[in-house]
Amino acid sequence: LPRQRIQLAFDKTYYIEPSFECRFDHIEIRDGPFGFSPLIDRFCGPKSPGVVTSTGRFMWIKFT
C-alpha cells in the first residue's frame, strides 16, 4: 500500500562468496521498482547485511 516500506531481513546463515567491490557473486538492492532505481547497496561475503529497508513500497532485488 502507499506510504508503506519493505524490510528485507537476512538471517545468520547468509553467505555469498566475497570479491573485491562485490564484482562477482552478489545481491544488489535498489530503492524502487527498477534496475536503475537508487542503489541501496551490493552485498557479498560472510557478514549478513541484517535488515535492509526501502523508503517506499518498492524494492528491486537482483542476485548475480
C-alpha positions as CSV (number, residue, x, y, z in Angstrom):
1,L,0.0,0.0,0.0
2,P,1.1,3.6,-0.4
3,R,3.3,5.1,2.4
4,Q,4.5,1.6,3.4
5,R,8.1,0.3,3.3
6,I,9.7,-3.0,2.7
7,Q,12.1,-4.7,5.1
8,L,14.3,-7.4,3.8
9,A,15.9,-9.5,6.6
10,F,18.9,-11.7,6.1
11,D,19.5,-14.5,8.6
12,K,22.7,-15.7,10.2
13,T,23.2,-18.4,7.6
14,Y,23.8,-15.8,4.9
15,Y,27.0,-16.3,2.8
16,I,27.9,-15.1,-0.7
17,E,31.4,-15.6,-2.0
18,P,33.4,-12.4,-1.4
19,S,35.1,-10.5,-4.1
20,F,36.7,-7.0,-4.5
21,E,33.8,-4.5,-4.6
22,C,31.4,-7.5,-4.8
23,R,32.0,-7.6,-8.6
24,F,31.1,-11.3,-9.0
25,D,28.6,-13.1,-6.8
26,H,26.4,-10.5,-5.0
27,I,22.9,-9.3,-4.1
28,E,22.1,-5.9,-5.4
29,I,19.3,-4.0,-3.8
30,R,17.7,-0.8,-5.1
31,D,15.2,1.6,-3.6
32,G,12.5,1.4,-6.1
33,P,10.8,-0.8,-8.7
34,F,13.5,-0.7,-11.4
35,G,17.1,-1.7,-12.1
36,F,18.0,2.0,-12.4
37,S,16.4,3.0,-9.1
38,P,18.8,4.4,-6.5
39,L,21.2,1.8,-5.3
40,I,20.9,0.9,-1.6
41,D,23.9,-1.4,-1.7
42,R,25.6,-4.5,-3.1
43,F,26.2,-7.3,-0.6
44,C,28.6,-10.2,-0.7
45,G,30.9,-12.0,1.7
46,P,30.2,-13.8,5.0
47,K,28.7,-10.9,7.1
48,S,24.9,-10.8,7.0
49,P,23.5,-7.3,5.9
50,G,20.9,-7.7,8.7
51,V,17.7,-5.8,7.8
52,V,17.6,-3.6,4.7
53,T,14.6,-1.1,4.5
54,S,13.2,0.7,1.5
55,T,12.0,4.3,1.6
56,G,8.8,3.4,-0.2
57,R,6.6,0.5,-1.3
58,F,9.1,-1.0,-3.9
59,M,12.4,-2.7,-3.6
60,W,14.3,-4.1,-6.6
61,I,16.5,-7.2,-5.8
62,K,18.9,-9.0,-8.1
63,F,21.1,-11.9,-7.4
64,T,24.2,-12.3,-9.6
